[in-house]
Amino acid sequence: MANSNDPGSGTVGPTCAEIIVVRHGETVWNVDGRIQGHIDVELNDVGREQAAVVADRLSREFKVSAVYSSDLKRASETAEKIAASCGIAEVIKDPDLRERHLGDLQGLVLREAAKVSDAAYRAFKSHRTNQNIPGGGESLDKLYERCTSSLERIAAKHTGERVVVVTHGGVIRELYQRACPNGKSGGRVLNTSINIFLISDGDRWTIKTWGDVSHLNETGYLKSGFGGDKTSG
């Protein structure tokens, strides 16, 4: 895995797609430690500022061909800012880029979740990747399958091009696992972090840049990374 904090624009090789994966901006629920999952929470003021800053950076450093996004507001609003700055007319929304459905935990403050919904909390904390969460929640295996398949479809459409994908912390952790199946954890995925994947030959994944938030030096970010680590959503 290549890991650079100075990705540069460069050119994309003719046999691969370069996918700039960005986590959405901050929400009030991130700040409160409240589990979002599929609940459609908007950006807060800090999140909107983060979206504007990452959009400005991407427009200056990269030439992109398309912008994709989860259809949840916190991601799509971030994506709209990026698309506008990069001169892209339309954001392509894909529900397969949504955060993990966290069942009965959605809407709960994490520190209170075990008391309110013990079964769902225990399922969430399970090390079994095929463990569903009560209340319609997804297993990690299901999340992995839908989000990696989505990225591979996008890569197949954009061979030789660079695109932006705006999604969620849980999704980005699964994408990391796909690229580095035997590597250590990628750690917290911070709001509007830039993570660049190269996908070639259909299923060969490489990470070019991971966790770059240098554009947030002035804006600041939620250092807990809530919603972007394995203990939250």
N, C-alpha and C positions, 0 to 999 in steps of 0.2 A: 504493500500500500504506500503510495506517495502521499505525503502530508505537507502541504505548503500553506503559508499564510499570505503568499503573494502570487495568486493564481495567474495573473496576467491574462490578456485576451488571447493572443496566439491564433493559430488556425486549427481546425478540427480535421483529423485524418479522414480520408475518404471511406474507410471501412468501419468507422465507429461513430457513435453519437455522444456528444458531451452534454450532460444533464446537470444543470445547476439547481440543486434541491435546497429550498429555503423554508425554514419553519416560519409559521405565521407570527405576526406581532403580538405583543402582550395584551391580555384581557384582564378585566377585573377579577374574574374567577381564578386566573393564574396567581394574582396577587393574594387572593383570599385563601388559596390552597383548596379550592373547590374542584371536584372532578367533573370534567366536561364531557368527554366521550363524543357522542353524536348530538348532544344538546347544542343548539345553534347560538353561540355567544359571540357578540360583536367585539371588536377591538376597543380598548380604552384609549384615552388621549395619548398616553405614552406609546401604546402600540401603533397608533396612526403615525406618530412622529418616527418611530422605528421603521415603519413601512416606507415612509417618504425617504428616509436616509438610505436604506438598502436599495430602493429603486434608483435613486440618484447615482449610487456607486455602480450598480449593474449597468446603467445606461452609459456611464463613462468608460468602464473597463471592458465591456463585452458587446459583441454584436450578436443578438439572439434572433432566432427565426420564429419562435412561438413561445407563448406562455400558457402553461397548464395549471390547474388548481383543483383542490378539493372543492366541493360545492358548499361547504360550511362557510358562514360569513367571515369568520376570523381569518380564514385562508384566502377566500375569494377577494376580500377587501384589500388584503396585502398584495395579492396578484394584480388587481386592477391598478394599483399605484405603480407597480413594476411595468406593466404593459404600457401604461400611458407614458412613462419616462423613456421606455425603449422603442416607442413608435409602433407598438403592436396594436392592431385595431380591436382585437377581441381576445378575451381569456376563454380558453377551452376548459370547461368544468367536467371533472370525472369523479363520480361518487366512490370509485374504488380507491381514491386517494384520501378518503375520510380517515379520521382518527379511529382507533379501536372502539367498538361498541362495548361499554363497560357495565351494561345491565343495570342492576339495582343500585350500583354505586354512583351512577350519574346524578349530579346535582348535590351530592353529599360533600361536606368538608372532610378531607382525608383523615384528619386526626380523630374524627368522630365516627368514621365509617364502620369500624369493627363493632362498636356498640349498637349502631342503627341496623346494620345488615351483616351479621357475622358470617353467614354462609357465603355471601358474595365477596366479602373481604378475604376470606380464607381461599376462595377460588382464585381471586386476583393475585394473591401472594404465592400461590402454588408454583412449584418448579416444573410442573407438567405442562408442556406446550400445547397439549390437546385439551386442556381444561377449559370448558365453557364457564361463563359467569352467569349465575342465576339472574333472570329478568331479561333474557334475550341477548346477553353479552357474548362476545366472540372469544374463541381461543386464540392464542398467539399463532398457532398453525394457520388458522383461517385468515388472520390479519396478514401474515407473511405471504400467503398464496395470492391474495387479492392485490396487495400493493406492489409486490415484485412483478407480478404479471402485468400490471398497469404500466410500470416503468419500462418493461421490455416491449410492450406494444408501442409506447411513445418512441423508444429508441429505434424500432423498426421503421417508423414513419419518417424519422429524421436522421438517417445515416448521412454522415458528412456535415451535420449541422449542430448548432448549439441551441438548446432550449432551456427555459426556466420552468421548474415545477414547484409550486407552493403547497405545502402539506403540513403535517402535524408531528409532534415529537415521537409518538409511538410508532408511526409509519417510518420515520427516518431511522429509528433504531433497528427496525426490521430490514431496511435497505442496507444498513451497515452490516448486519449479519449475513446478508446475501453476498456482499462483496468480500467479507472477511469471516468466513464460517469458522475458522479455527483461531481467530485473533481474540485479543482481550476486548472487553467492552469499550465502546466508543465514548462512554461517559455521558454527561448531561448534554442535551441538545437545546441550546439557548434560543430565545425568540429572535427571529430574523437571521439566525446563523446561516452562513453559506457553506454548502457541502457539495462538492463536484464529483460526479460519477462519470466514468467512461464505460460505455457498453459496446462491445464489438462482437462480431460473429454470432449474434443472436443471444448468447448467454455468457459471454466473458465479461466480468465486472471488475473494474479497478477504481479505487478512490484516489482522486487527484488532490483534493483539498477537503479538510474536515474541520468543522466547528469554527470557522472564521467569523468573528464579530468585531473586527477592527474598525468597521464603520460606525460602531456604537460608542466610540470613545467619548463623544460629547453628549449623546443622548442618554447613555446608561442602559442597563438591563437588569432584569430580575436574576440575581446571582444564584438563587435557589434552583433556578431552572425548572420550576414546578410545571408539570405536564410534559417535560422533556427528559425525565429520567424514568427508570424502571419502577419506581415506587409511587408514581402519580400518573394522572391521565388527563 
